[in-house]
């Protein structure tokens, strides 16, 4: 029976890597009753999404997860330190001393390389493939999240969908947005959340909002695309600031915990998200979104983006045009004012498609449950806790 699980996380994208690892660590602990350790090399970034983290403490319990500071590669371990399941996120190169201890432990742990999310076809053929270690007698398995039942599924808590439905049915979004500073008049506006990398065409999008025919309330976290936001506003923004220009009201927010970020996504009509974690949470919000993908050399991320666009709402080419433009992947610079006007006109149909997509995600099953089922099969057990 699987009782213990360890995750190793290196923070490359400031919040995406730790966002994913923190999310699954809590899910393994709370929903599957496992003893979970999370090794992470950047506690400062971690604290931005989880304020309870103490950046001065190398070993601490946070929300029933043991958080360890991965300060260097020269860490030493014993066989007693090794969990039943060991997950390295995105081939993060775990400490060398950990591997021989995995070999010595009996039974050996199930060693998983949890890969990044992509809709590319090749993933289906690589999901759960074994990779024998070239030096030690132990095998690592590749596990790919994905968008269908031929992959590992997406990361979500089974209780998330009913929680979202209760939140929207109870009109809890009004109280939530009031607490973020929004007035009653602003709640009647079209609501947008903005979370992107610095190179997104933010100023052009904000100008389209400001010049549009519908009033827009846009929430942007402090520090996100700060140069572009400053260029548009004529001043730098701090948490709590509110700027009005034309039809646009722009509110600057502090970074908020993951659970509150879900509520922000649920409360908005359109979500502009980035990376992987917020990209998945936007889909789970059942709301239309634009994805700003993490940039890669030689524009390899454009191929990844286009693979997703082939399966996500293909009946709405407008979304494809907007996401390509948002990622500088269009043949020509888009006219954001025209695209914004078209989006508002087509919005009811696009919203309905986002709800259909949410149901399709849930039909494929959640990733944590599928990962444990796979690991349980490798240990030869008949059930998991």
Rosetta blueprint (number, residue, H / E / L):
1 X L
2 X L
3 X L
4 X E
5 X E
6 X E
7 X E
8 X E
9 X E
10 X L
11 X L
12 X L
13 X L
14 X L
15 X L
16 X H
17 X H
18 X H
19 X H
20 X H
21 X H
22 X H
23 X H
24 X H
25 X H
26 X H
27 X H
28 X H
29 X H
30 X H
31 X H
32 X L
33 X L
34 X L
35 X E
36 X E
37 X E
38 X E
39 X E
40 X E
41 X L
42 X L
43 X H
44 X H
45 X H
46 X H
47 X H
48 X H
49 X H
50 X L
51 X L
52 X L
53 X L
54 X L
55 X L
56 X L
57 X L
58 X L
59 X E
60 X E
61 X E
62 X E
63 X L
64 X L
65 X E
66 X E
67 X E
68 X E
69 X E
70 X L
71 X L
72 X L
73 X L
74 X L
75 X L
76 X L
77 X L
78 X L
79 X H
80 X H
81 X H
82 X L
83 X L
84 X L
85 X E
86 X E
87 X E
88 X E
89 X E
90 X L
91 X L
92 X L
93 X L
94 X L
95 X L
96 X H
97 X H
98 X H
99 X H
100 X H
101 X H
102 X H
103 X H
104 X H
105 X L
106 X L
107 X L
108 X L
109 X L
110 X E
111 X E
112 X E
113 X E
114 X E
115 X L
116 X L
117 X L
118 X L
119 X L
120 X L
121 X L
122 X H
123 X H
124 X H
125 X H
126 X H
127 X L
128 X L
129 X L
130 X E
131 X E
132 X E
133 X L
134 X L
135 X L
136 X L
137 X L
138 X L
139 X E
140 X E
141 X E
142 X E
143 X E
144 X L
145 X L
146 X L
147 X L
148 X L
149 X L
150 X L
151 X L
152 X L
153 X L
154 X E
155 X L
156 X L
157 X L
158 X L
159 X L
160 X H
161 X H
162 X H
163 X H
164 X H
165 X H
166 X H
167 X H
168 X H
169 X H
170 X L
171 X L
172 X H
173 X H
174 X H
175 X H
176 X H
177 X H
178 X H
179 X H
180 X L
181 X L
182 X L
183 X L
184 X H
185 X H
186 X H
187 X H
188 X L
189 X L
190 X E
191 X E
192 X E
193 X E
194 X E
195 X L
196 X L
197 X L
198 X L
199 X L
200 X L
201 X L
202 X H
203 X H
204 X H
205 X H
206 X H
207 X H
208 X H
209 X H
210 X H
211 X H
212 X L
213 X L
214 X L
215 X L
216 X E
217 X E
218 X E
219 X E
220 X E
221 X E
222 X L
223 X L
224 X L
225 X L
226 X H
227 X H
228 X H
229 X H
230 X H
231 X H
232 X H
233 X H
234 X L
235 X L
236 X L
237 X L
238 X L
239 X L
240 X L
241 X L
242 X E
243 X E
244 X E
245 X E
246 X L
247 X L
248 X E
249 X E
250 X E
251 X E
252 X E
253 X E
254 X L
255 X L
256 X L
257 X L
258 X H
259 X H
260 X H
261 X H
262 X H
263 X H
264 X H
265 X H
266 X H
267 X H
268 X L
269 X L
270 X E
271 X E
272 X E
273 X E
274 X E
275 X L
276 X L
277 X H
278 X H
279 X H
280 X H
281 X H
282 X H
283 X H
284 X H
285 X L
286 X L
287 X L
288 X E
289 X E
290 X E
291 X E
292 X E
293 X L
294 X L
295 X L
296 X L
297 X H
298 X H
299 X H
300 X H
301 X H
302 X H
303 X H
304 X H
305 X H
306 X H
307 X H
308 X H
309 X H
310 X H
311 X H
312 X L
313 X L
314 X L
315 X L
316 X L
317 X H
318 X H
319 X H
320 X H
321 X H
322 X H
323 X H
324 X H
325 X H
326 X H
327 X L
328 X L
329 X L
330 X L
331 X L
332 X L
333 X L
334 X L
335 X L
336 X H
337 X H
338 X H
339 X H
340 X H
341 X H
342 X H
343 X H
344 X H
345 X H
346 X H
347 X H
348 X H
349 X H
350 X H
351 X H
352 X H
353 X H
354 X H
355 X H
356 X H
357 X H
358 X H
359 X H
360 X H
361 X H
362 X H
363 X H
364 X H
365 X L
366 X E
367 X H
368 X H
369 X H
370 X H
371 X H
372 X H
373 X H
374 X H
375 X H
376 X H
377 X H
378 X H
379 X H
380 X L
381 X L
382 X L
383 X L
384 X L
385 X L
